[in-house]
Amino acid sequence: MTCTQTTELSDARRLIELNQSCFCMTLSRADLDAGIVASVGVDGLDKLLSDRSNLFAATGVFVSPADIANMQSQVAAIEAAAALEPFQVAVHGRAIDAVTLAQPETNGLFMGYDFHISEQGPQLIEINTNAGGGFLAAALQDAAGRAAFKCSEAELQNEGVAAGMMVGTFLSEWHAAGRTGRPGVIAIVDQDPEDQYLYPDMLMAQHHLQQAGIETLIVDPAELTYLNEALWAGSSRVDMVYNRLTDFDLSEPGNTALRQALMEDAAIVSPGPRHHAVYADKRNLIWLSDADLLRSWGLAEEHILALESVPITKRVSAENAEELWTARKGYFFKPAAGFGSRATYRGDKLTKRVWSEILEGNYIAQAFVPATLRAVTVENEQLTLKYDVRLYTYAGETLLVAARVYQGQTTNFRTSGGGFSVVYQF
């Protein structure tokens, strides 16, 4: 099967088979890196990219317009559910920290909705509030658009517009919080930022924000101080924080200044603890996969229908432990506040020792949805890897459609031929 070959299969099956069989989309990593560096112009970016050999995948991913629309419908349904008073009451009822109530008007920068594609359509795997990589993925799309390997019938998604839209979300978030004008200084905050694998993404965010006329710093939270009702990074007063920390409630000692600035509304912090509680806490998937509960909360039927494909999710407890252990092969087990696939387990690989740890932790059991497969050529060898599709959104609106190619249990940047991948609508 070639990229342009047609079949009489359903659109879903056609795209699944195309992704599994088409090796014609191999991309030149050197050309991609060169295109990104030329378009962004950040000093040292070329070395940072070359040092990350598995940052960009060796192929593009085909996604149908119907699947993209389906994913966007699910995002809209989740946004509608999260806005319901009973949903908010349920979130606040389990919260033990007032920080999850701070800055309620904000929407959360760089929401990430991750999907696996099945014959039944896209199925939501998880929601992330600190979904890094958006600027990298946008630059990848642009570089791919300038290259000569486009498939004749495929349309590249988001070409040339995503980075500008993402910069616009900072101003939208600023105004959503009731501020006027523009932030004077934005701080991109992460633990040891220069040591982070996605540090190039922070540099690109900084570049685009500064191109828009906003002074932007990249700092470790330990460099922040709270003094005279203001947040400071050295001698610079910080008006807004693009928060990339995985301390979702900002409870760790090193994040005290940032937490105080948020609690006292001295700086906009986004994404913040409230965004994680409302969207990314994996226990929310229990509600989002329960049509009867959502209906009782008053969610519109069109949104309930859109969420039918969310995998059934249950909280792991002593009461259902025996049931879940018996049926473990049909589930994926995740910590409620986890991130980056840490401490997640496929049920068919569980041992009794790990199961006992899960029972002592705060875990959910999500119905297992196999990842979709993508054919890849790596060093002249044809391989089949996995992929997922991510929608980067702000306030429910799609900024960018991206994909991540990988091998193993969960997404990572350790797979030869894997990494962020361009998305082609086909």
N, C-alpha and C positions, 0 to 999 in steps of 0.2 A: 504493500500500500504506500502510495506517495502522498505528499501533502495535499495535492489537488485532486486525488482520486475520490470519487463519490461512491456511496453504497446505498442500499435500500434499508439499512438499519435505522432504528430510531436515532434522533439527534443525540441522546445521551449515550447510547451504545457506540454510535459513530465516533464521537469525540473521545470516549474511553479507549477504543481500539486505535484511533489515530495517535493518541499520546503514547500508546504502548508500542507502536510499530514504526513510527516515522522518525528516522535518524537524520533527516535532511536539514535540521535546524541548528546544527552545531555552530557555536559562536566562537570567534577568536577572542580570547581573554585579553591578549595584548592590545587589540584594537579597541575593545571596550574600555580598558583602563585609560588608554590614550584619549579616547573621546570624552571620558568623564573629566580627566585632568584638564583638557583643553577648554571645556565648557565652564568649569568651576574656578580654576586658577588658584587653588590653595597651596601654599608652599609646603613641600614635603608630602603632598597627597599621593604622588606616584609611588613613593616607597611604602607608604602605609598600605596602599592597595596591593602592591606586589607581595608584601609580607603576609597577606591574608589570602592564601591560594584558594581557599574554599569559600570565598565571599560571594562570588557570582557563579551561577550554574553554567554548564556547557551547552545549554539548550534553552529554548523557549517552551512555553506551555500553552496549549490550545484550550480555550474556554468558550462555550457558546453564549450568545447574547441572552438566551433564555435562562441559563444558569446565573449569569451576572444579575439579571433582573430578579431572579429568585432570591439570591443572597441579599440584594438591596431591600427586598420585601421583608425578609427576616430581620434585618437591621431596623427597619421602620417599626416592625411589630415589637421588637425588644425596647426600642425607645418609648413606644406608646405604653407598654406594660410598666416600664420603670417610672413613668410619670403618674401612674395611678396612686391614689392616696393609700389604698390597702398595701400596695407593694412598698411604698415608702415607710409605712408604719411597721411592716414586717422587717425591713432592713434596719430601721432605727431600734426596733425591739430587741434585736440580737446584739446591737452595738453596746460596748461597755466603755466607749471613749468618746468624749464630746468632740474630738477632732473630726469625726466623721460627719459632723453637722456644719462644718465651717465652709464659708463661701458657697452657699447653695445655688446661687444664680449661674455659676460657671458650668460649662459643658464637658470639659476634659479634652486636652489636646491629644491627638494621635491615638484615638481608639483603634484597636485592631480586632477584627472579627475573623477568626480562622475557620476554614471549611475544608472538609473532604468531599470530593465529587463522587456520587454513586449513580447507578442507573435510575434511582428514585429522585435524583436531584442533589443539590448541595446540602450537606448536613453539618451544622455548627458543632465544632469541637470545643472551642473556648473563646473567651473574650479577654483581651488584654488592655489595660489602661496605660501602660508605658511601652507601647509597641514601637520599639526602636527600628531604625532602618528605613524609615519613610523617604528621607532625602536621598539615601543611596539607591533605593529602588526606583525613585523618580529619575535620577541621573542615569541609571541603567536603561530605563525605557527610552530616554532621549538618545543615548549613545546607540542603542539598537536601531532606533529609527533612522539614524544617519548611515548605518552600515548597509552592506549590499546583500545581506542574506535573507531579506524578507521573502516570505512565501507569497506567491502571486495572488492567492485568494484570501489571505489572512490580513486582518486589520489590527495594527498595533494599538493597544489601549493607552490612553493618557498622555500621548506623546506631546512634549513641549509645554504642558500646562500645570502639571502636578506641583512642582516646586513653588510656583507663584501662588497657587491655591493654599499650600501649606503655610506660607508666610502670612497670608491673609487671615488664617485662623488665629494667629497670635493677637492680631488687632481685634478680631471678633470676640475672642475670649476677654480681652481687656475691656471692651465695651459692655459685654454681658455682665461683668462684675460691677458695672456702674461707673467706671472710670471714663473720663473724657480725654480727648487728644490722643497722644501716643505714649507708650512707656519710654522713659528716658534710657533705662538700662535693663536688659534682660540677661539673666544668668542661667546658663545650662548647667545643671547640677547632677553630678554622679560621683560615686565612690571611686577614687583614683581614676579619673576620667581617661588619662592618657594610656592607662593599662587595659582599658575596656576594648573588647574585640570590635565594637561598633563606634570606636572613637572617630573614625573618618566620617561617620554620619553626623556626629556632633560638630565637627569642623565644617561640614557642608551646611548644616543648619545655621551656624554662626556666619558663614559667608553670605548666605542669602538674606539673613536678617540685617546684616551690616550693609548689604547692597540696597536694602530698603530704607536705610538711614537710621537704623536702631543700633546703638552700641550694644554689643553682645559679648559676654564673658563665658568661659568654660571653667568651672571651679569644682573643687571637692567641697562637700558640706562643712568640713572642718575649717575652711577658709572664710566662712560666713560668721558674722557677729550680729547681735541684735542690740541696738543702742539708741536711746532717745526716740523710741517708738518707730524705728526704721531698721531695715535689713541692709547690712553692708558687706561688700566684698572688697576688703582693703579700704581704700578711700572712696570707692564708688557706691553710691546708694542704689540698691537694687529695687526696681519697681515690680518686676515680674520674674518668676522662676519657671523654666521649663524643666520639670522634675523627672529625672530618669532613675531615681533610686528605687530599689526593690524593698525598702523598708516602708511598707504601704501605709502604716499608721504613724510614721515618723517618731517612733518610740525609742529608737536607739540613741544612746547618749550623744553621739556625734552629730545628731540632727536637731539638737535642742533649739538652736537659733532659728532654723527654718520652721520648725513647729511653732515657735512663739510668734513669728511673723505671720504665719497663717492664722493662728488663733486670734490674733489681734488685728487681722485684716490690714497689716502694714505692707504686704506685698501679695500679688496674685500668685498662687502656687498651683500649677496645673501640669499634668494631672495630679490630683490630690487625694487624700484619704477617702473623701466622700465619693469620688468617682470610682475608686476601687470597690468600695462597699456596695454601691448601687449596681455596678456593672460586672466587675471582674471577680468578685468573690464567687468561687465555683459552686457554692451552695445555691446561688441564684438559678443555676441550671435545673435544680429540682423543681422550682416554681415554673420556669419557662417551658418545661416538658410536661406540665400537668394541665391539660386543657380544661378539666373541670374546675380546678382552682382558679385559673385565669378567668374563666367565665363567671365564677362567683365574685371575682374582684371587679367585674365590669368591663373587661377587655372586649373590644369589638370583634365580631365573628371573623371578619376578614383577616385580622391579626392572629386570631387563634388558628385559623387555617394555615397561615404562613408559617406558624411555629410547629406545625405537625411533624416536621422532619427533624426537630431538635431531638437528639437521642435521649431516651428515658434515663433519668438520673436520680439516684437515691443517696441519702446520707447513710454512711456506714455506722451501725450502732450494735450494741449487744443484742438488741431485739431481733435484728435481721441478719446477724452474723452467720448463722448456720445456713440460711437461705442463700446468701451471697457467696459463701464459700462453695456450696454445692454447684452454683451456677457461674462460678468465677470466670470460666472460659469465655463467657459472653460479655464481660465487663472490662473496663479500663479504670484503674483506681488512681485518684489524684488527691493531693492535699488541698483543702479548701482555699488556703491563702498562698498556694504555691506559685511558682513562676519558672519559666525556662525549662520545663519538663523535669525539674528536680523532684526526686522521690516519687515519681510516677511509675506505675507497674501495669503491664498487661496481665490479665487474670490467668491466662494459660501458662504463665511463667512464674506464678507465685509459689513460694515455699511456705511452710508452716511458720518458720521464723519471721519472715517478712509479714505474713498475715497477722501475726500477733502484734507487730509494730503498728500496722495499719489500724488495728482495733484500739490501740492506745492513743492514736493520733486523731486528728480532725479531718476525716477523709470523706470523699464522695465516690460513688460507683457509677460510672457512665457507661451506657450500652456501647459496646465496642463497634466502631465503624472503621473498616479497613481503609488505609490510605490508597489513593489512586496511584497508578504507576505511570512512569514516563521513561521512554527510551532515550538513552544518552550515549554519545560516543566519547570515550575518554582515552586519549593516547592510542587511537585507532582500534580500541576495543569497544564493542557494543555491549552496553550494560542496561539493566532496567532498575531504576531507582523509584523512590516515592516522591509525592509532592502534595502540598496543600495550597490553598488559595486564600489570600488575606485581603480584606477590604480595610484600608485606612480611612477613617471617617472623622468628621467633626459635626456635632449636633445632628447626627443621623445622615448627613450628606457625605457621599463617597468622594474622597480626594484622589484615591489611587487604588487600582487593582493590581496586586502583585502576587507572586508565587514563590514558594521555597521548595527546593529539591533536596532530598536527603536520603540516607539509608539508615536503618536501625529502628529503634523503638519509637523515637520522637524526632522532631525537627532539630537540626544542629548545623554547625558550620565546620564539621569535621569530615565531611564526605567528599572524596575526590570526584569532581564533576558536579558537585552540589553547591547550594547557596541560593541567593536571591535569583529569581528567574523572571524574564520578561513575559508578559501575558499577551497572547494574540487572540482576538475574537474571531471565531471561525464557525 
